[in-house]
Amino acid sequence: MCHRIVPMQLPEIEYLLGQRRETGHARLPQRDPSVVVPDAYPGKQLPLIVPDPSGNLTPAELTWGFDAPPGMRAKLVFNTRIETALSHAAAGRGMWASPIEQGRCLIPVLAFYESWTHNPPRRGMQVRFTLPGRKAFLLAGIQENGRVSVVTTTPNADVGPLHTRMPLVLGPGDSSIWLGPDYASLADRSAIRLIASPEAELPATKGGSS
């Protein structure tokens, strides 16, 4: 369950997209090391990238987490299992049918965290994951009505030893696939390599994945 990420700032996303339009390359601005950007948690505003009606990529800032359906104890659903979303899309109904079909988006991050749940060194340990050789990378998201959820999938060899799920991490060239008609092909993330760095203990966030 992904409930803590290190986000890019909205001005950084605007700069990145501007560089992409002008040069064809998505270059990141230099971040002032004195500026501390807080980690993002469910219920907070999350900067991201959405395609506009013309298909152009544009920055946006949405609330992380959908209102939970009746009968669910959690107030927010902030992760979406790709398997569940695909079944809803196939059936043409369900909580994720419209967001996965019409609201796929990109979440630029510097890192994400998972709690160590499989034989952890100590309870509550958080592990920070980054993509080798990259300052930032993209997570697959879905959005609707001002809300966004991080899409999750079966963990790869780097995340599997400590957790049962992982965000759907997009590698080079995957963003256009996620926003296109063949997005389901990205469910398998076994080829993605990640760097794991254990962090300090943090309290668990109440919420859910559907």
Buried (B, 14 or more C-beta within 10 A) or exposed (E): BBBBBBBBBBEBBBBBBBBEEEEEEBEBBEBEEEEEEEBBBBBEBBBBBBBEEEEEBEBBBBBBBBEBEEEEEBEBBBBBBBEBBBBBBEEEEBBBBBBBBEBBBBBBBBBBBBBBBEEBEEEEBBBBBBBEEEEBBBBBBBBBEEBBBBBBBBBBEBBBEBBEBBBBBBBEEBBEBBBEEEBBEBBEBEEBBBEBEEEEEBEEBEBBBB
